[in-house]
């Protein structure tokens, strides 16, 4: 395997600036996920790494080689596509070994590589079948097997699970994670699904409008979002947010509600901010993930507008600061619309963002 370095990587499509001079270092054996909304530049970045898109500026380095002008087959990368891209007239074994065949490898070497990859993916019994005889999950395993046999420097995944149903996606996430642990491969994985990114990646790269908003571990991007955009993008349900103005003692919202200043923030009085609180930190008394009565917990009675039972938890929707906020109720009981409940707001995990720039004010 090898390192991957992007330096001031740029891509224009005419007047449209798709990727705007991004920098990224991926360590040998690291699993990095690129996430962001449609049109953010994540798939374009992946295709430039693969050599499927010409770059406008900057450098792509794989190991100690600058590969800007190399053809895809000369970059020693393997790519797994959303559509599987299997040859329908070939068997599974022939699909997996095809790239080695056109590279001129001898049959014994190809057969050994295919057999080893098939064992790792538990598809040995499928080697004589054709793609039309396989389920979606089996086809995706074959596509991964075809990538593995090449023993590439870097694996590239382009939304590989988006065509699968929810149950199979969960199963395949586990298999990809186990496969990465065995291969210790360098992986760049593009997805629009934050759950995939959070569960699979060592680090997550969050993109917006062709720029990188934040790079960090799953824990860092969830608990220490660098911007309002990252805070709203990572987390399900998303972070609750409302506009406020700082006062001498805390925050004042448009409807007159006042809250203490969250710990960790030292913001001048009169500044326009966006207050953020995750659903985990807004919970009914006795039904929260956090301990009750901490120094940064504020308590208030709120009316439940709507509830969504999810089995082991219930999402509760309440009006707070003239905004609909989502709370999370663990060990739930039945809740009826219009019921008034005592809620805890754990401000120790709250966030503040500058209203103009959207950047986090923690430590500002």
Secondary structure, 3 states (H helix, E strand, C coil): CCCEEEEEEEEEECCEEEEEEEEEEECCCCEEEEECCCCCCHHHHHHHHHCCCCCCEEEEEECCEECCCCCHHHCCEEEECCCCCCCCCCEHHHHHHHHHHHCCCCHHHHHHHHHHHHHHHCCHHHCCCEHHHCCHHHHHHHHHHHHHHCCCCEEEEECCCCCCCHHHHHHHHHHHHHHHHHHCCCEEEECCCHHHHHHHCCEEEEEECCEEEEEECHHHHHHCCCEHHHHHHCCCCCCEEEEEEECCCEEEECCCCEEECCCCCCCCCCCEEEEEECHHHEEECCCCCCCCCCCCEEEEEEEEEEEEECCCEEEEEEEECCEEEEEEEECCCCCCCCCEEEEEEEHHHCEEEECCCCEECCCC
